[in-house]
Amino acid sequence: MNKESDSSYAMRLMLAYLCVATEKEASLERKVEILDKFGLTDKEIAKVCGGAIQSIRNARHSVRKHGRNKKAR
């Protein structure tokens, strides 16, 4: 990568982190659901969330399979 793309990549990850920073108590599935909207890869989401790539894949699968868990009214 060149210097400009390194800067762009770092800024993209920083913005992704800021999107989930207020979600400290949120589950990994919720964080993946939020970051998925930005088209981030499993590797990028793992870096932002501080988890393993396989954990991100599992969370993404869970969100797709079960949908977003909404609280009962």
Backbone as CSV, one residue per row, in Angstrom:
resi,resn,N_x,N_y,N_z,CA_x,CA_y,CA_z,C_x,C_y,C_z
1,MET,0.835,-1.183,0.000,0.000,0.000,0.000,0.874,1.238,0.000
2,ASN,0.373,2.271,-0.632,1.124,3.511,-0.597,0.669,4.347,0.587
3,LYS,1.312,5.470,0.784,1.037,6.276,1.967,-0.405,6.777,2.003
4,GLU,-0.960,7.175,0.850,-2.329,7.677,0.808,-3.341,6.580,1.122
5,SER,-3.128,5.392,0.582,-4.068,4.307,0.859,-3.920,3.806,2.302
6,ASP,-2.716,3.856,2.859,-2.525,3.516,4.277,-3.316,4.475,5.151
7,SER,-3.262,5.744,4.828,-3.980,6.763,5.580,-5.488,6.568,5.452
8,SER,-5.936,6.272,4.256,-7.362,6.047,4.008,-7.853,4.809,4.761
9,TYR,-7.059,3.750,4.752,-7.395,2.508,5.450,-7.489,2.753,6.955
10,ALA,-6.507,3.465,7.502,-6.492,3.759,8.933,-7.692,4.619,9.322
11,MET,-8.031,5.595,8.481,-9.163,6.457,8.763,-10.472,5.671,8.716
12,ARG,-10.571,4.756,7.774,-11.766,3.917,7.650,-11.969,3.065,8.906
13,LEU,-10.885,2.463,9.398,-10.971,1.651,10.613,-11.267,2.507,11.844
14,MET,-10.707,3.705,11.875,-10.957,4.596,12.997,-12.434,5.005,13.032
15,LEU,-13.005,5.316,11.892,-14.419,5.668,11.834,-15.297,4.481,12.219
16,ALA,-14.901,3.297,11.795,-15.642,2.087,12.170,-15.596,1.892,13.679
17,TYR,-14.435,2.098,14.265,-14.304,1.970,15.718,-15.210,2.967,16.433
18,LEU,-15.237,4.195,15.949,-16.067,5.217,16.573,-17.556,4.874,16.489
19,CYS,-17.947,4.177,15.444,-19.346,3.780,15.293,-19.779,2.793,16.370
20,VAL,-18.890,1.959,16.833,-19.256,0.964,17.841,-18.705,1.301,19.222
21,ALA,-17.964,2.397,19.346,-17.366,2.759,20.632,-18.428,3.019,21.701
22,THR,-19.566,3.532,21.309,-20.633,3.805,22.271,-21.441,2.551,22.582
23,GLU,-21.146,1.470,21.883,-21.848,0.202,22.051,-21.018,-0.770,22.896
24,LYS,-20.349,-0.281,23.918,-19.433,-1.107,24.720,-20.096,-2.355,25.287
25,GLU,-21.332,-2.241,25.706,-22.042,-3.365,26.310,-22.767,-4.219,25.270
26,ALA,-22.700,-3.815,24.016,-23.406,-4.537,22.954,-22.717,-5.864,22.658
27,SER,-23.503,-6.797,22.167,-22.953,-8.100,21.794,-22.125,-7.964,20.514
28,LEU,-21.335,-8.968,20.272,-20.539,-8.984,19.051,-21.452,-8.992,17.829
29,GLU,-22.580,-9.689,17.921,-23.529,-9.726,16.809,-24.028,-8.325,16.478
30,ARG,-24.322,-7.533,17.502,-24.808,-6.162,17.276,-23.728,-5.314,16.634
31,LYS,-22.482,-5.441,17.087,-21.384,-4.670,16.507,-21.174,-5.060,15.048
32,VAL,-21.238,-6.363,14.762,-21.083,-6.831,13.387,-22.224,-6.297,12.527
33,GLU,-23.417,-6.291,13.079,-24.582,-5.785,12.354,-24.381,-4.311,11.979
34,ILE,-23.850,-3.527,12.897,-23.593,-2.112,12.635,-22.510,-1.948,11.576
35,LEU,-21.399,-2.650,11.747,-20.259,-2.489,10.841,-20.502,-3.104,9.481
36,ASP,-21.392,-4.071,9.422,-21.732,-4.707,8.142,-22.326,-3.702,7.163
37,LYS,-22.984,-2.696,7.668,-23.608,-1.678,6.822,-22.577,-0.879,6.036
38,PHE,-21.339,-0.876,6.503,-20.275,-0.130,5.854,-19.455,-0.982,4.897
39,GLY,-19.825,-2.246,4.753,-19.131,-3.114,3.809,-17.730,-3.502,4.230
40,LEU,-17.483,-3.562,5.530,-16.162,-3.963,6.022,-15.993,-5.469,5.910
41,THR,-14.769,-5.897,5.732,-14.472,-7.322,5.651,-14.443,-7.914,7.059
42,ASP,-14.443,-9.247,7.125,-14.342,-9.935,8.417,-13.058,-9.524,9.141
43,LYS,-11.984,-9.428,8.397,-10.686,-9.075,8.978,-10.710,-7.662,9.558
44,GLU,-11.333,-6.728,8.846,-11.411,-5.353,9.331,-12.294,-5.257,10.586
45,ILE,-13.416,-5.965,10.579,-14.303,-5.955,11.747,-13.601,-6.594,12.943
46,ALA,-12.857,-7.666,12.704,-12.115,-8.314,13.788,-11.097,-7.360,14.388
47,LYS,-10.451,-6.588,13.543,-9.461,-5.630,14.026,-10.134,-4.539,14.864
48,VAL,-11.285,-4.051,14.414,-12.008,-2.996,15.130,-12.540,-3.503,16.469
49,CYS,-13.095,-4.711,16.460,-13.718,-5.264,17.669,-12.728,-5.985,18.573
50,GLY,-11.535,-6.231,18.099,-10.532,-6.921,18.904,-10.838,-8.393,19.080
51,GLY,-11.403,-9.007,18.057,-11.751,-10.420,18.126,-11.104,-11.208,17.008
52,ALA,-11.387,-12.496,17.001,-10.856,-13.372,15.962,-11.755,-13.310,14.726
53,ILE,-11.170,-13.546,13.577,-11.918,-13.510,12.325,-13.041,-14.541,12.345
54,GLN,-12.785,-15.720,12.884,-13.825,-16.751,12.929,-14.985,-16.321,13.822
55,SER,-14.704,-15.603,14.880,-15.778,-15.096,15.747,-16.672,-14.128,14.990
56,ILE,-16.073,-13.324,14.145,-16.838,-12.368,13.329,-17.701,-13.126,12.337
57,ARG,-17.131,-14.143,11.726,-17.902,-14.959,10.779,-19.087,-15.628,11.469
58,ASN,-18.849,-16.150,12.666,-19.926,-16.789,13.431,-21.018,-15.780,13.789
59,ALA,-20.612,-14.587,14.208,-21.581,-13.546,14.568,-22.381,-13.118,13.353
60,ARG,-21.718,-12.962,12.223,-22.401,-12.571,10.985,-23.407,-13.653,10.580
61,HIS,-23.013,-14.894,10.705,-23.921,-16.003,10.382,-25.131,-15.998,11.311
62,SER,-24.888,-15.758,12.588,-25.960,-15.721,13.567,-26.961,-14.612,13.253
63,VAL,-26.458,-13.449,12.865,-27.332,-12.327,12.515,-28.158,-12.667,11.288
64,ARG,-27.545,-13.280,10.305,-28.278,-13.646,9.086,-29.309,-14.737,9.351
65,LYS,-28.941,-15.687,10.189,-29.814,-16.828,10.446,-31.001,-16.452,11.325
66,HIS,-30.730,-15.715,12.389,-31.764,-15.413,13.364,-32.333,-14.015,13.228
67,GLY,-31.711,-13.190,12.429,-32.165,-11.808,12.353,-31.785,-11.076,13.614
68,ARG,-32.137,-9.841,13.669,-31.830,-9.060,14.858,-32.820,-9.412,15.949
69,ASN,-32.301,-9.760,17.101,-33.154,-10.080,18.242,-33.769,-8.818,18.788
70,LYS,-35.072,-8.709,18.658,-35.769,-7.528,19.180,-36.406,-7.893,20.509
71,LYS,-36.381,-6.944,21.416,-36.964,-7.171,22.727,-38.481,-7.273,22.595
72,ALA,-39.043,-8.182,23.356,-40.502,-8.324,23.353,-41.131,-7.126,24.041
73,ARG,-42.271,-6.714,23.538,-42.944,-5.562,24.120,-43.799,-5.952,25.263
